[in-house]
Amino acid sequence: MPEQKLIIDKSLLNKNQKIVVQKLYEAAKIIDEIFLEQVYDKNVEIRQTLSKSEEPLDKLKLEYFNINFGPFDRLDHDKPFVGTEPKPLGANFYPKDITKEEFDNWLKAHPEDEKKNLRVSLQ
């Protein structure tokens, strides 16, 4: 599938609007990198490895990695398509080895954290 590009008619924007669009684009790139790290702690390493590879299959995996923001197929119940490690239940928000029981016990001991809405998904 060929890469799709978003094309805008810049003549519709004044100078300030063009600056705003550029700033929004730059901010989105930063947010993408933050999100990539939030999803899985090995994402940066995996992306780098796939980017350096000369293997045609790895180039395809990199494309799919960029779509999914990681090595887990969001359309196939987060099954890994790079490696075999399953997607951590708490993504990269919680330590990998924390159990739901440990997390619930933490919240009981620190009710102020529950109010901060720290619960993402350890179900």
C-alpha positions in Angstrom: 0.0 0.0 0.0 1.6 3.3 -1.0 2.1 5.9 1.6 -0.7 8.4 1.9 0.1 12.1 2.3 -2.1 14.8 3.6 -2.0 17.8 1.3 -3.4 21.1 2.2 -3.9 24.3 0.1 -1.5 26.6 2.0 -3.1 29.6 0.2 -6.1 29.2 2.5 -4.0 30.0 5.6 -2.6 33.3 6.7 0.9 33.7 8.0 -0.1 33.1 11.7 -2.2 30.1 10.8 0.7 28.5 9.0 2.9 29.0 12.1 0.2 27.4 14.2 -0.1 24.4 11.9 3.7 23.9 12.0 3.7 24.1 15.8 0.9 21.6 16.0 2.8 19.2 13.8 5.9 19.6 15.9 3.9 19.0 19.1 2.3 15.9 17.6 5.7 14.4 16.8 6.7 14.9 20.5 3.5 13.4 21.7 4.0 10.4 19.4 7.4 9.7 21.0 5.9 10.0 24.5 3.0 7.7 23.6 5.4 5.2 22.1 7.3 4.9 25.4 4.0 4.7 27.4 2.7 1.8 25.3 5.7 -0.5 25.8 9.1 -0.1 27.4 11.0 -1.8 24.5 9.3 0.2 21.7 12.3 2.5 21.1 14.7 -0.4 21.0 12.5 -2.5 18.7 11.9 0.4 16.3 15.6 1.1 16.1 16.4 -2.5 15.4 13.8 -2.7 12.7 15.0 0.6 11.2 18.5 -0.7 10.9 17.6 -4.0 9.4 18.0 -4.7 5.7 15.6 -7.6 5.7 12.5 -6.9 3.5 10.2 -8.5 6.1 11.6 -6.2 8.8 10.8 -3.2 6.6 7.2 -4.4 6.5 7.2 -5.1 10.3 8.5 -1.5 10.8 5.6 -0.1 8.8 3.1 -2.2 10.9 5.0 -1.2 14.1 4.5 2.5 13.2 0.8 2.0 12.6 0.3 0.1 15.9 2.8 2.1 18.0 4.5 -1.0 19.0 5.0 -4.7 18.2 1.4 -5.7 19.1 -1.3 -6.1 16.6 -4.2 -3.9 17.9 -6.6 -5.6 15.4 -5.7 -9.1 16.5 -6.1 -8.9 20.3 -2.6 -7.3 20.8 -0.8 -10.4 19.6 2.9 -9.8 19.1 4.1 -9.6 15.5 7.7 -8.9 16.6 9.0 -11.3 19.1 6.8 -13.5 21.3 6.5 -11.4 24.5 2.9 -10.6 25.3 1.8 -7.0 25.7 2.0 -6.1 29.4 -1.4 -5.5 30.9 -0.4 -2.2 32.4 1.5 -1.1 29.3 4.4 0.9 30.5 2.4 2.7 33.1 3.1 0.1 35.8 6.0 -2.1 36.7 5.8 -5.3 34.6 5.8 -7.6 37.7 3.0 -5.9 39.6 -0.1 -7.9 40.1 -3.6 -6.6 40.3 -3.7 -7.5 44.0 -0.5 -5.6 44.7 -1.9 -2.6 42.8 -5.2 -2.7 44.7 -3.3 -3.0 48.0 -1.3 0.0 47.1 -4.5 2.0 46.4 -6.0 0.9 49.8 -2.8 2.1 51.5 -2.7 5.3 49.4 -6.3 6.4 48.8 -5.0 9.8 47.5 -3.6 8.0 44.5 -7.0 6.5 43.6 -8.3 10.1 43.4 -5.6 10.9 40.8 -7.2 8.2 38.6 -4.1 6.1 38.3 -6.0 3.1 37.1 -5.3 2.4 33.5 -5.9 -1.3 33.0 -4.6 -4.1 35.0 -7.8 -6.1 34.5 
